[in-house]
Amino acid sequence: MKKTELAIGDSTELIVSYTSGLTPGRVSKYASISYREDSVDQIQKIDLHAQIAPQEDTTFTIKSDPSFLDFSVLQGQKPKEKKLSLKNLDVLEYKISVVDYPHEFFKVKADKKLKPGKSAEIKLKPIKEFPAEGFKKVLTIELQGKENTRVTIPLIYAVGAPAASAPKK
């Protein structure tokens, strides 16, 4: 805010910023503005809403679709198997290894190789009931070749409305 006190009829610019975290989907926050009107303290609440969509790294030659996996369900439903596709925009071939994921919740099947210009698929199948409070976990994939790299995919679960879909490219 450019001014800390305003005279009657005066105005100022107010800038509000906040951290949304790394989780994609809808985020809501609020800010409160305190003021005095007719000798009475007042508070005005401003609601801020954002749709978080991770920005794609255009220099990375491995593309993930979707960029996160949302296992969230409505009350009374069970999470279903999800598929992840990795596309290789490079001239190098990679061996695929799933190096980390929440073993207690999923069975994972992955293609063995990722060839140049091709796609590979990774499937995550829920194997037991998820916790009622939900979770935010990750799937880490190592791609081994002439150059080694890792890809980390957020895994989200909540009971209620699913997070927004990952943006399509």
N, C-alpha and C positions, 0 to 999 in steps of 0.2 A: 504494500500500500504506500502510495507516495506521501500521504498525509496521515498523521495519527489522530488529529482532531478536525472535525468539520463544523463549519458554521451552518446555520439554518439556510437551506437552499443551495449549499455548496455540494460539490461532488468530487470523487477521486476514482482512480483506477485501482481495482483490487485483483491481485494475482494469487490464485490458490493452486498449489501443486501437491501431489501426494504420490507415494510409491504404491504400485499395484501388485508387486511381487511378480513371480514368473508364471503363475498359473493362468492359462488362457481362459477366456469366458467373460461373463459379466461381473463387474466389480462396482460396488457402491460405497461411497464415503460421504461425510458431511463436514461442513464448516459452520461455525456459529459466529455471528456478528452481534456484539453487545452495543447498545445505544440507549440514550436517555430521551424520553419523549414525555412532555408535560410532567416533569419531575418524577417520572416513573421509569425504573430500569426495564429495558426490553431486550429480548434476544430474538434474533432472526436466524433461523436454520436454513442453510442452503444445501440441498442434496445434489451430489455429483455422481454421475453414472458413466461408466466407460465399458466398451467392449474391447477386451484385450486380445490382440491377434499377434502372435510372435512374428517378428520380421525375419524373413529368410536371408541367410547369408549367401550372397550371390557369388562369393569366391570359393565356396565349398563345392566340390564336384560330386558329392553324394547327396541326393535329395530324398527326403522322407515324406511319405504321404500316407496318412496325415502326419502333422507335426507333433501331435500328442494323441493318446488313446484315452477316451472317456468311457469308463465302465458304469457311469452313474445310471440309476434306474428310478422309476417311479415306485412309490410304496407298493409292496406286494409282488414286485417283479424280481426276476433273477438276472444278474449280468450275463451277457452272451459273449461268445468267442469274438475276438477282434483280430483284424489283419492289418499288417503294416507292410508297405511296399518301399523298398530302397531302390532308387534308380541311380545307375552309375553313368555320369556324364564325362568320365575320364577315359583315357586310353589304357589304363592299368586294370588288371584283373585282381580281385580280392577274394580271400578266403573269409567266410563269415563265421564268427564265434559270438555266441551270446554269453557275456562274461558276468553280468549281474542283473538280477530281477528278483521280485519278491516270491521266492520259491514256495512259501507257505500258501500262496493264493493262486498260482498259475502253473500250467504245464505249457512249455514253449516248444514250438517246432519251427525250424529255420532252414531255408535253402543253404546248401554248403558253399556255393560260390556266387560271386557277383561279377559278371563279365562286362567288358566295355560296351557301353550303349544299351545295356539290358537292365532288367529289374529283377529283384529277388524278393521273396515273400517271407514274412515272419508272422506266425500265428500265436496268440496268447489265449489259452482256454482256462477259464476259472475252474478250480478244482475243489473249492470249499466255500462256505459262506463267508462273505466279507464282513468286517466289523461294522456295527450300526453307526459308529461315529464317522465312518468314511476314512479315506486315506489319500495321501499324495506320495507316490513312490516313483521310481524310474526304472527303465529298461536300458541297459548299457550293452551296446554291440561293438565288438572290435572287428575291424576290417584289416586283414593282414595281407600284405603284398610287397611290392618294391618299396612302397611307403606305407607305414601303418597309421591308422587313424581310429578314433572311436566316435560313435554316435550315441547320444543320450536322449531318450524319448520319455517325456513325462507320462505317468499313468495316474489317472484321477478316478476316484470313486466317491459318490455321495448318494444318499437316498433323497429323492426330490427331483426337481427339474434338472436334466443333464446340462452340462456346460455347453456353450455355443459350439457349433461345429468348427473344426479347423478350416481356415480359409483354403479354397481350392485354387490351384494355380492354372 
